[in-house]
Amino acid sequence: MAKILIAEDEHDIRDLIEIALSFAGHQVVKARDGQEAVELAPQVMPDLIMMDVRMPRMTGYEACLALKKIEAVQDIPVVFLSARGQEVEVETGMDVGAHEYIVKPFAVDELAARVGEILAKFKK
């Protein structure tokens, strides 16, 4: 189906997301932080980028801003996955260029369904 780049610094959560999306038929590429996601995105050209907000080296917000400056990947939809669901956090995510903001914790099947909806919205 789709190639999805996930950036998550928590190993267990990263693996859970990978399992959920792989089971739904997607190819998953993993990054440990925002900096690695920015480096990997132009190399792997994903259909969707999902990332945590709070990560070492480069936050999700910083990574999203950096990705939007790279012509080859600037139109790839970005989705934030974060435990920080306050309105100001969501607004900040959208202001830096994200297309969706999913609040943790999430059910694995609901995450896969949401990703399917997002990909359909962007015809990926």
PECOR-V647100 format. One record per backbone hydrogen bond with DSSP energy under -1.0 kcal/mol. CO is the residue of the C=O (numbers start at 1). NH is the residue of the N-H. E is the energy in kcal/mol with one decimal. If there is no record, write none. Layout:
co=CO nh=NH e=E
co=CO nh=NH e=E
This chain:
co=2 nh=27 e=-2.7
co=3 nh=47 e=-3.1
co=3 nh=48 e=-1.3
co=4 nh=29 e=-2.7
co=5 nh=50 e=-3.2
co=6 nh=31 e=-2.7
co=7 nh=52 e=-2.5
co=10 nh=14 e=-2.8
co=11 nh=15 e=-2.5
co=12 nh=16 e=-2.2
co=13 nh=17 e=-2.6
co=14 nh=18 e=-2.2
co=15 nh=19 e=-2.6
co=16 nh=20 e=-2.5
co=17 nh=21 e=-2.6
co=18 nh=22 e=-2.7
co=19 nh=23 e=-2.6
co=20 nh=24 e=-1.1
co=21 nh=26 e=-2.6
co=22 nh=25 e=-1.9
co=27 nh=4 e=-3.2
co=29 nh=6 e=-2.9
co=31 nh=8 e=-2.0
co=33 nh=37 e=-1.9
co=34 nh=38 e=-2.3
co=35 nh=39 e=-1.9
co=36 nh=40 e=-2.6
co=37 nh=41 e=-2.5
co=40 nh=44 e=-2.5
co=41 nh=45 e=-2.4
co=48 nh=5 e=-2.5
co=49 nh=79 e=-2.9
co=50 nh=7 e=-2.6
co=51 nh=81 e=-2.5
co=53 nh=60 e=-3.1
co=56 nh=58 e=-3.1
co=58 nh=34 e=-1.2
co=59 nh=63 e=-2.6
co=60 nh=64 e=-2.7
co=61 nh=65 e=-2.2
co=62 nh=66 e=-2.3
co=63 nh=67 e=-2.8
co=64 nh=68 e=-2.1
co=66 nh=69 e=-1.1
co=67 nh=70 e=-1.5
co=70 nh=73 e=-1.5
co=70 nh=74 e=-1.5
co=73 nh=76 e=-1.8
co=77 nh=49 e=-2.4
co=78 nh=99 e=-3.5
co=78 nh=100 e=-1.2
co=79 nh=51 e=-2.5
co=80 nh=102 e=-3.6
co=82 nh=104 e=-2.4
co=83 nh=85 e=-1.2
co=86 nh=90 e=-2.2
co=87 nh=91 e=-2.7
co=88 nh=92 e=-2.2
co=89 nh=93 e=-2.3
co=90 nh=94 e=-2.2
co=91 nh=95 e=-2.5
co=92 nh=96 e=-1.7
co=93 nh=98 e=-2.2
co=94 nh=97 e=-1.1
co=100 nh=80 e=-2.2
co=102 nh=82 e=-2.3
co=107 nh=111 e=-2.4
co=108 nh=112 e=-2.1
co=109 nh=113 e=-2.0
co=110 nh=114 e=-2.6
co=111 nh=115 e=-2.6
co=112 nh=116 e=-2.1
co=113 nh=117 e=-2.1
co=114 nh=118 e=-2.5
co=115 nh=119 e=-2.8
co=116 nh=120 e=-2.2
co=117 nh=121 e=-2.2
co=118 nh=122 e=-1.5
co=119 nh=124 e=-3.1
co=120 nh=123 e=-1.2
